[in-house]
C-alpha cells in the first residue's frame, strides 16, 4: 500500500498541492478526523483486506474506531459533516465473501458519520483474471486518474462565487460562469447524479436518492458547492413531513408515550451475545450471572474482596442488574461494551417483582449445577441456595431503572442486603435513592480530561454530573464508597485531585483497585502494561492517605489487587469496624419502611468488627485462614511509602 500511496502523493504534488502520507497506525481518529471537518483537505484512504475480511494490523484500530463511532448515537450522522474523502480498496476477488470488505466498510462508516465522498470508491483486484483493468496496479492507475481529475475540479470549484442558494443548477454563476473566471467551456467542477456504479455503500441510504420533487433529474448537473445546502433543504422538508405525519422514532419516546410503543432493550442479537457470555437474561432489560468468587467459596476457597472488607459471604451473593444499559463506555469495561448505552430510560420496562423473582430463580439454578461437583462443600452449597447479598454491579447502570427504589425495597423484604454501584452520571437519581446497605460511586479519574478519556461518558455535561453525584453522595446517611480503578499511565498521577474529590463527597470508604485486564476489545487499547502491580497500588494508597488526614488504610485483598481506605470514625477503640452487621441492617431498614421513611439511621448503626486477617499489613494479606486454599507462608512485604 505504501507504494500506491507514494504514487498517488507524487501525482497530487504535480498539481502543486500539499500532500502528506500517514500510516493509519499513527493516525488517531479521535484527534485528527474531526479536524478534517473544517479543513480543505481531501483524505484518500488506501486500505487492504486481509485474511477473513480483516484489515491490516496497521489499520485495525482505525477501523475499529470507525465502526464503533458509526453506530454510536453520541457521534451522530453529522459528526464528520464537511470532511471530504475518497477510498481505494485492495483485495482479491478469489475470496468472494469478503472481497474488498475493509474498503467497503471504511467508505460506509465515513459516509454514515456525515463525511462527503468526493468520488466513487475504487477497488483493486489481485486476481488478474477478474481485475477490471487487468491487474491491481492498472485498477489503481484508473482510479488515480479519476481522483486527480476530481481534485482539479474541486480546486477550480473553490474559486467560484456561487453562494450555494440556487436550486436545480439554475443560478447565473452556473449558467454563465462567475465573475473573474475565464470565458469558455465550464470547468469540470460539476458532478452528475449518481449512476448505478456510484450508489451509496451497502446497508446505507441517502436522501440524495429519494423521490423529493427538488431532486435533480438524471440528466441535470449540480454544483459541488451547492450540493450540501440542497441536501440540507431536502432533509428539512423530509423532517417536517415526518412530523406532520406523526412519524416519531421509538428512541424519541417521552414519558407520555405508551410503554407498548417502546422497544425492548435486549435485541435478539444482543440476547445471543450475552447468553454466550454466561448471562441469564431476565425479561427485556435485566440479567444475572454467577461470580467466580461465588464458585470459589462454594468449594471452601477464598472469597472476594467484599468478604475481606465487609464480611459478605461470597457463596450467598447474587450478582445482578435491573438495567443492562449504561451511560459510559469505559476503556476497562470488563463486558467489552456488549451491553446497550443510553442517557435516559427509553425501553420497555419490566416490573421489579418479576425481575427479582426470576433473578433469584436463575441464580439458584446456576448454584444447583454445582451439586456433587468435586470440592464443593455440602454446607456451603446449602447456604448458597439462599441469597443473602445482592451486588447490583453486574453490568450497566442499575440506578437508571425507573423502579429502582421498589426493587431495593423488595430485596430488603427478602432480607437481602444491597450493594449498589453507580457511575456518577445521575445525581438526581442518587439524591432520590432510598437507603441501601452500601452505595458505591465509581471515581475512575479526578480531572475532566482524564474522566472523558477513561469513562468516555455519553453526557455532554458529564463533568458537572460527576461532581453533583459526589455532592449527592455526601448527603447520604448510610455507608458510602468511592471506587477507584487505577490504570497505569492513565490516572495514577492525580493524587491531589483525588484528595479534593474525597473532600467533596466525604465517603465512608475508598476502594482502590488495580484495573483488571480482560483481553482485547474493539473499544479499548488497554494492555497488560496498564495493569499496576499490587505494590504500586499500595504505594498509591499510602501517598493518597497522606493527603486526606481523616482516613487511614484499613484492609487489603492482595488477590484482587485491592486495598480499602476507611474513615477514622470506623476505628473504634483502636480496632477497625469495617464489616457489616447484616441482621442489624435488616432491622433498621424495616423500621425505616414502617415509619414511612421518617426514622433514619446512619452508617455506624450497623457495623461489625473487622477480623485481624483482613487488615492491611497482616500476614494473610486478605485471605481468610479458614479457606482451604490458604496455604501461604508467613512473610512480610515492605511496601514503599507506608
Residue pairs with C-beta under 8 A, 6 or more apart in sequence:
1 46
1 47
1 48
1 56
1 90
2 21
4 46
4 88
4 90
4 140
5 21
5 46
6 21
7 140
7 144
8 44
8 46
8 144
8 147
9 19
9 20
9 21
11 144
11 148
12 19
12 148
12 151
13 19
15 148
15 151
15 152
15 155
17 151
17 155
23 58
24 47
24 58
24 59
24 61
24 62
25 57
25 58
25 59
25 61
27 62
29 62
29 65
29 66
29 69
30 65
33 80
33 83
34 79
34 80
36 43
36 80
36 82
36 83
36 84
36 85
36 115
37 80
37 81
37 82
37 83
38 82
40 158
41 84
42 84
42 85
42 86
42 118
42 151
42 154
43 83
43 84
43 85
43 86
44 85
44 86
44 87
44 88
44 147
45 85
45 86
45 87
45 88
45 103
45 106
45 110
46 88
46 90
47 55
47 56
47 59
47 63
47 87
47 88
47 89
47 90
47 102
47 103
47 106
48 55
48 56
48 59
48 89
48 90
48 91
48 102
49 55
49 89
49 90
49 91
49 92
49 95
49 98
49 99
49 100
49 101
49 102
49 103
50 56
50 102
52 98
53 95
53 97
53 98
53 101
53 102
54 60
54 102
55 62
55 63
55 102
59 102
61 525
63 102
63 105
63 106
64 522
64 523
66 105
66 106
66 109
66 110
66 113
67 105
67 109
67 522
68 522
68 523
69 75
69 79
69 109
69 113
70 108
70 109
70 112
70 113
72 329
72 341
73 251
73 341
74 458
75 113
76 113
76 114
77 112
77 113
77 114
78 114
79 113
79 114
80 110
80 113
80 114
80 115
81 114
81 115
81 116
82 114
82 116
83 110
83 114
83 115
83 116
84 115
84 116
84 118
84 154
85 110
85 115
85 116
85 117
85 118
86 117
86 118
86 119
86 121
86 122
86 147
86 150
87 103
87 106
87 107
87 110
87 117
87 121
87 122
88 103
88 121
88 122
88 123
88 124
88 140
88 143
88 147
89 100
89 102
89 103
89 104
89 106
89 107
89 121
89 122
89 123
89 124
90 100
90 103
90 124
90 126
90 136
91 98
91 99
91 100
91 101
91 102
91 103
91 123
91 124
91 125
91 126
92 99
92 125
92 126
92 127
93 99
93 125
93 126
93 127
93 130
93 131
94 126
94 127
94 130
99 123
99 125
100 123
100 124
100 125
103 121
103 122
103 123
104 121
104 201
104 202
107 117
107 121
107 201
108 201
108 202
108 203
108 204
110 117
111 117
111 200
111 201
111 204
112 204
116 228
118 150
118 154
119 146
119 147
119 150
120 146
120 197
120 198
121 201
122 139
122 140
122 142
122 143
122 146
122 147
123 132
123 139
124 131
124 136
124 137
124 139
124 140
124 143
125 131
125 132
125 136
125 139
126 136
128 134
128 135
131 138
131 139
132 139
132 142
133 139
133 141
133 142
149 188
152 188
153 187
153 188
153 189
153 190
153 224
154 189
154 224
156 187
156 188
156 189
157 187
157 189
157 223
157 224
157 225
159 178
159 180
159 181
160 173
160 178
160 181
160 189
160 223
160 225
161 173
161 178
161 179
161 180
162 171
162 173
162 174
162 178
162 223
162 225
162 226
163 171
164 223
164 225
164 226
164 228
164 229
165 171
165 226
165 229
166 173
166 174
166 223
166 226
167 214
167 230
167 233
168 214
168 216
168 220
169 190
169 216
169 220
169 221
169 222
169 223
169 226
171 223
171 226
173 223
174 190
174 223
174 226
177 183
177 186
181 187
189 223
189 224
190 221
190 222
190 223
190 224
191 221
191 222
191 224
191 227
192 218
192 221
193 208
193 215
193 216
193 217
193 218
193 220
193 222
194 208
194 209
199 209
200 206
200 209
207 231
207 234
207 235
207 238
208 215
208 231
208 234
210 234
210 238
212 234
212 237
212 238
214 230
214 233
214 234
214 237
215 234
216 222
222 230
242 248
250 261
250 262
250 263
250 346
251 346
253 261
253 262
253 346
259 348
259 349
260 348
262 346
262 347
262 348
262 349
263 347
263 348
264 284
264 285
264 347
264 348
265 284
265 285
265 323
265 324
265 325
265 340
265 347
265 348
266 274
266 281
266 284
266 285
266 324
266 340
270 338
270 339
270 340
271 281
273 338
274 281
274 287
274 324
274 338
274 339
275 281
277 289
277 335
277 338
278 289
278 290
279 287
279 288
279 289
280 287
280 288
280 289
280 362
280 363
280 365
280 366
281 287
282 288
282 350
282 354
282 355
282 358
282 359
282 362
283 350
283 354
283 355
283 358
284 347
284 348
284 350
285 322
285 323
285 324
285 325
285 347
285 348
285 349
285 350
285 401
286 320
286 321
286 322
286 323
286 324
286 350
286 355
286 358
286 359
287 320
287 321
287 324
287 394
287 395
288 318
288 319
288 320
288 321
288 359
288 362
288 363
288 366
288 394
289 319
289 320
289 394
290 319
290 363
290 366
290 367
291 304
291 314
291 317
291 319
291 391
293 302
293 303
293 304
293 307
293 314
293 317
294 314
294 315
294 317
294 319
294 367
294 384
295 370
296 302
296 303
296 314
297 303
297 307
297 313
297 314
297 315
297 380
297 627
298 315
298 367
298 370
298 376
298 377
298 380
298 381
298 384
299 375
299 376
299 377
299 380
299 628
300 375
300 377
300 380
300 627
300 628
301 627
301 628
301 629
302 559
302 623
302 624
302 627
302 629
302 630
303 312
303 313
303 314
303 315
303 624
303 627
304 312
304 314
304 317
304 557
304 560
305 511
305 513
305 557
305 559
305 560
305 562
305 564
305 622
306 312
306 314
306 317
306 391
306 419
307 313
307 314
307 624
308 555
308 556
308 557
308 614
308 622
308 623
308 624
309 509
309 511
309 554
309 555
309 557
309 564
309 578
309 579
309 614
310 438
310 578
310 579
310 580
311 579
311 580
311 582
311 608
312 389
312 417
312 419
312 580
313 383
313 388
313 389
315 380
315 383
315 384
316 383
316 384
316 386
316 387
316 388
316 389
317 387
317 388
317 389
317 390
317 391
318 359
318 360
318 363
318 387
318 389
318 390
318 391
318 416
319 390
319 391
319 393
319 394
320 359
320 363
320 390
320 391
320 392
320 394
321 392
321 393
321 394
321 395
321 396
321 398
322 352
322 355
322 392
322 398
322 401
322 403
322 404
322 407
323 345
323 396
323 397
323 398
323 399
323 400
323 401
324 339
324 340
324 395
324 396
325 339
325 340
325 341
325 342
325 345
325 347
325 396
325 397
325 400
326 339
326 340
326 341
326 342
326 395
326 396
326 397
326 423
327 341
327 342
327 343
327 397
327 400
327 423
327 425
327 426
327 457
327 458
327 459
328 341
328 397
328 423
328 425
328 455
328 456
328 457
328 458
329 337
329 341
329 455
329 456
329 457
329 458
329 523
330 423
330 444
330 454
330 455
330 456
331 453
331 454
331 455
331 456
331 487
331 490
331 523
331 524
331 525
331 526
332 454
332 485
332 487
332 515
332 516
332 518
332 524
332 526
333 518
333 521
333 523
333 524
334 516
334 518
335 395
336 518
336 519
336 521
336 522
336 523
336 524
337 521
337 522
337 523
339 395
339 396
340 396
341 458
342 400
342 458
343 425
343 458
343 459
344 400
345 400
345 401
345 402
349 401
349 402
349 403
351 403
352 403
352 406
352 407
352 410
353 410
355 407
356 407
356 410
356 411
356 414
360 387
360 414
363 387
364 385
364 387
367 381
367 384
367 385
368 385
370 376
370 381
370 384
371 381
387 414
387 416
388 415
388 416
388 417
388 582
389 416
389 417
389 419
389 582
390 411
390 416
390 417
390 418
390 419
391 419
391 421
392 398
392 418
392 419
392 420
392 421
393 419
393 420
393 421
393 440
397 422
397 423
397 425
397 426
398 404
398 420
398 421
398 422
399 420
399 422
399 426
399 429
399 430
399 433
400 426
400 429
401 407
404 429
404 433
405 432
405 433
405 434
408 418
408 420
408 433
408 434
408 436
409 434
409 593
411 417
411 418
412 418
412 586
412 589
412 590
412 593
415 586
417 437
417 438
417 580
417 582
417 585
417 586
418 436
418 437
418 438
419 436
419 437
419 438
419 440
420 433
420 436
420 438
420 439
420 440
421 440
421 441
421 442
421 483
422 429
422 430
422 439
422 440
422 441
422 442
422 469
423 441
423 442
423 455
423 457
424 441
424 442
424 443
424 465
424 466
424 469
424 470
425 457
425 458
425 459
425 462
425 465
425 466
425 469
426 465
426 469
427 465
427 468
427 469
427 471
427 472
428 472
430 439
430 441
430 469
430 472
430 473
430 476
431 472
431 475
433 439
433 476
434 597
435 477
435 478
435 589
435 592
435 600
435 601
436 478
437 478
437 479
437 580
437 582
437 585
438 478
438 479
438 480
438 481
438 580
439 473
439 476
439 478
439 479
439 480
439 481
440 480
440 481
440 482
440 483
440 511
441 469
441 470
441 473
441 480
441 481
441 482
441 483
441 505
441 507
442 455
442 483
442 485
443 470
443 482
443 483
443 484
443 498
443 501
444 451
444 454
444 455
444 484
444 485
444 487
444 491
445 451
445 453
445 454
445 455
445 490
445 491
445 494
446 491
446 494
446 497
446 498
446 500
446 501
447 494
447 497
448 463
450 490
450 491
450 494
451 457
451 462
451 463
451 466
452 462
452 463
453 490
454 487
454 490
454 491
455 462
457 465
457 466
459 465
467 504
470 501
470 504
470 505
471 504
471 505
473 480
473 505
473 506
473 507
474 480
474 504
474 505
474 506
477 600
477 601
477 602
477 603
478 601
478 602
478 603
479 508
479 509
479 580
479 603
480 505
480 506
480 507
480 508
480 509
480 603
481 507
481 508
481 509
481 510
481 511
482 501
482 502
482 505
482 507
482 509
482 510
482 511
483 511
483 513
484 498
484 510
484 511
484 512
484 513
485 513
485 514
485 515
486 492
486 512
486 513
486 514
486 515
486 532
486 536
486 537
486 540
487 515
487 526
487 530
488 515
488 529
488 530
488 531
488 532
488 536
489 529
489 530
490 530
492 532
492 536
492 540
495 540
495 543
495 544
495 547
496 547
498 544
498 547
499 544
499 547
499 548
502 510
502 548
502 551
503 548
507 567
508 566
508 567
508 569
508 570
508 603
509 554
509 564
509 565
509 566
509 567
509 570
509 578
510 544
510 551
510 564
510 565
510 566
511 562
511 563
511 564
511 565
512 537
512 540
512 541
512 544
512 562
512 563
512 564
512 565
513 537
513 560
513 561
513 562
513 563
514 531
514 532
514 533
514 534
514 536
514 537
514 561
514 562
515 526
515 530
515 531
515 532
516 531
516 561
517 526
517 527
517 528
517 530
517 531
531 561
532 540
532 561
534 558
534 561
535 637
535 639
535 640
537 561
537 562
537 563
538 556
538 563
538 639
538 641
538 642
539 639
539 640
539 641
539 642
541 553
541 563
541 565
542 553
542 639
542 641
542 642
543 641
544 565
545 551
545 552
545 553
545 565
548 565
550 567
550 568
551 565
551 566
551 567
551 568
552 565
552 566
552 568
552 571
553 563
553 564
553 565
553 566
553 616
553 642
554 564
554 565
554 566
554 570
554 571
554 576
554 578
554 610
554 615
554 616
555 563
555 564
555 566
555 576
555 578
555 610
555 614
555 615
555 616
555 622
556 562
556 563
556 564
556 614
556 615
556 616
556 617
556 618
556 621
556 622
557 563
557 621
557 622
558 621
558 622
558 623
559 621
559 622
559 623
560 622
563 616
564 578
564 616
566 576
566 578
569 604
570 576
570 577
570 578
570 604
570 607
571 577
572 607
575 609
575 610
576 609
576 610
576 615
577 607
577 608
577 609
577 610
578 607
578 610
578 614
579 607
579 608
579 609
579 610
579 611
580 606
580 607
580 608
581 606
581 607
581 608
582 606
584 605
584 606
585 606
588 601
588 605
588 606
591 599
591 601
592 599
592 600
592 601
612 618
613 620
613 622
613 623
613 624
613 625
614 620
614 622
614 624
619 632
619 634
619 635
619 636
620 630
620 632
621 632
621 637
623 629
623 630
623 632
624 630
